[in-house]
Amino acid sequence: MTIEPKPKDRRERRKEQTRDTIISTALELFRKQGIEFTSMEQIAEESDIAKATLYKYFPNKEAIAAAYMQEAVREKIAEIDWLITENADTRSRMLAMLTKLSEWNKENRDIVKLHASARFQDLLSGRIENNRLSGIEYVLTRIFKVGQDTGELRQDLSAQKLALYYKVMYLVPFSGWLFDQGSSDLELSLAESVDLFLGGAQQH
């Protein structure tokens, strides 16, 4: 028997609509005049809500950027499923996903940079929620789980832990590109990180 989800009441729909309005308004302002020159007060004014209302939804611009990125992942679930089914092995699935991710990051560089800076500060202060997967960890977990189910990947570590370990490797070329630390070819660096992660550093 299929259990239909409970329909949202008017109050929930209104809250969701307000949240969506805030995000879309903030993104428009970010792209038009830059994140640095956009204030929370301006976002509230352009969204036609009180400043106090805005802060009930989002404490800062970083939280708005994070919400946008989380929604972007949810919207791409079907595309993620297609990448997993259309590619034959873990390496090709990872490279296909990282290529798509790099394209999106380049299109949304300023927002990604804002979010990454906030996440780094959270990490330093111990505010990262260990039980909450980021977008890339969520996708990698799905890819690694398929690899384990087909016998391609080791199974003594969970798919989620493998995703966390690779994410640490991913951050090296990603941060070099994002913060202009001399990374010349993001796609090449990511491919190298995938091969190192899957093959290890030992001579074969």
C-alpha positions in Angstrom: 0.0 0.0 0.0 1.3 3.4 -1.0 1.1 6.1 1.7 0.5 9.5 0.1 2.5 12.4 1.7 0.4 14.7 3.8 -0.5 17.8 1.9 1.0 21.1 3.1 -1.3 23.5 4.8 -1.6 27.1 3.9 0.9 28.3 6.5 3.5 25.8 5.4 3.0 26.8 1.7 3.3 30.5 2.6 6.6 29.9 4.5 8.0 27.9 1.6 7.0 30.6 -0.8 8.6 33.3 1.4 11.8 31.2 1.6 11.9 30.7 -2.2 11.4 34.4 -2.7 14.3 35.3 -0.4 16.6 32.9 -2.1 15.7 34.1 -5.7 15.9 37.7 -4.7 19.2 37.3 -3.0 20.7 35.5 -6.0 19.5 38.2 -8.4 21.1 40.9 -6.2 24.3 38.8 -5.8 24.7 38.5 -9.6 23.7 42.1 -10.4 25.8 44.0 -7.9 28.0 41.4 -6.2 27.7 39.6 -2.9 29.9 42.0 -1.0 27.7 45.0 -2.0 24.5 43.2 -1.1 23.2 43.7 2.5 20.6 41.6 4.4 18.6 44.8 4.7 18.5 45.2 0.9 17.5 41.5 0.5 14.6 42.1 2.9 13.5 45.2 1.2 13.6 43.7 -2.3 11.8 40.6 -1.0 9.1 42.9 0.5 9.4 41.5 4.0 10.5 42.9 7.3 14.2 42.5 8.2 13.2 40.5 11.3 11.3 38.1 9.1 14.3 37.6 6.9 16.5 36.7 9.9 13.9 34.1 11.0 14.7 32.3 7.8 18.4 33.0 7.3 20.9 34.5 9.8 23.3 35.7 7.1 24.1 35.6 3.4 26.2 32.5 3.8 23.0 30.6 4.9 21.2 31.8 1.8 24.0 30.5 -0.4 24.0 27.2 1.4 20.2 26.8 0.9 20.6 27.6 -2.8 23.3 25.0 -3.2 21.3 22.3 -1.3 18.3 23.0 -3.6 20.5 22.7 -6.7 21.6 19.2 -5.6 17.9 18.2 -5.0 17.0 19.5 -8.5 19.7 17.4 -10.1 18.8 14.1 -8.5 17.5 12.7 -11.9 20.7 13.8 -13.6 22.8 12.2 -10.9 20.9 8.9 -11.3 21.5 9.1 -15.1 25.2 9.6 -14.6 25.4 6.6 -12.3 23.5 4.2 -14.6 25.1 5.4 -17.9 28.7 5.0 -16.7 30.2 1.6 -16.4 32.5 1.9 -13.4 33.3 4.0 -10.3 36.1 6.0 -12.0 33.9 7.0 -14.9 31.0 7.9 -12.6 33.2 10.0 -10.4 34.7 11.8 -13.4 31.3 12.5 -15.0 30.0 13.8 -11.7 33.0 16.0 -11.1 32.8 17.4 -14.6 29.2 18.4 -14.1 30.1 19.8 -10.6 33.0 21.9 -12.0 30.7 23.3 -14.7 28.2 24.4 -12.1 30.9 25.8 -9.8 32.3 27.9 -12.6 28.8 29.3 -13.3 28.2 30.1 -9.6 31.8 30.8 -8.5 31.0 33.8 -6.2 28.2 31.9 -4.4 30.4 28.8 -4.1 33.2 30.8 -2.7 30.9 32.4 -0.1 29.6 29.0 0.9 33.0 27.4 1.0 34.5 30.2 3.2 31.6 29.8 5.6 32.0 26.0 5.8 35.7 26.4 6.4 35.0 28.7 9.3 32.5 26.3 10.7 35.0 23.5 10.5 37.6 25.5 12.4 35.1 26.4 15.1 33.7 22.9 15.4 30.2 23.9 14.1 30.1 21.3 11.3 27.3 18.8 11.7 28.9 15.4 11.4 25.7 13.6 10.7 24.7 15.9 7.8 26.0 15.1 4.3 27.0 17.9 2.0 25.9 17.9 -1.6 29.1 16.3 -2.9 29.2 13.7 0.0 25.6 12.7 -0.8 26.4 12.1 -4.5 29.7 10.3 -3.8 28.0 8.1 -1.2 25.6 7.0 -3.9 28.4 6.3 -6.4 30.5 4.4 -3.9 27.5 2.3 -2.7 26.9 1.2 -6.3 30.6 0.3 -6.6 30.4 -1.7 -3.4 27.2 -3.5 -4.5 28.8 -4.5 -7.8 32.0 -5.8 -6.0 34.2 -3.2 -7.4 35.0 -1.4 -4.1 36.1 -2.6 -0.7 33.2 -3.1 1.7 35.0 -2.9 5.1 34.4 0.9 5.0 30.9 2.4 4.6 30.1 4.2 1.4 29.6 7.4 3.4 33.1 7.1 5.0 34.6 6.6 1.6 32.8 9.7 0.4 34.2 11.7 3.3 37.7 10.5 2.6 37.6 11.4 -1.0 36.0 14.8 -0.3 39.1 15.7 1.7 41.2 14.9 -1.4 38.8 16.8 -3.6 39.2 20.0 -1.5 42.9 20.3 -2.5 42.4 21.0 -6.3 39.0 22.6 -5.6 40.3 25.2 -3.1 43.3 25.9 -5.3 41.0 26.8 -8.2 38.4 28.6 -6.0 40.9 30.8 -4.2 43.3 31.3 -7.1 46.2 29.5 -5.6 47.8 28.5 -8.9 45.6 25.7 -10.0 45.9 25.8 -13.8 43.6 22.9 -14.8 40.8 22.0 -12.4 39.6 19.0 -14.5 43.1 17.5 -14.8 43.7 17.9 -11.1 40.4 16.3 -10.2 41.1 13.3 -12.5 44.5 12.9 -10.8 42.8 12.9 -7.4 40.3 10.3 -8.5 43.1 8.0 -9.8 45.1 8.5 -6.6 42.1 7.8 -4.4 41.0 4.6 -6.3 44.5 3.3 -7.0 46.5 4.5 -4.1 50.1 5.8 -4.0 51.9 2.4 -4.0 53.8 1.4 -7.1 51.9 -1.4 -9.0 
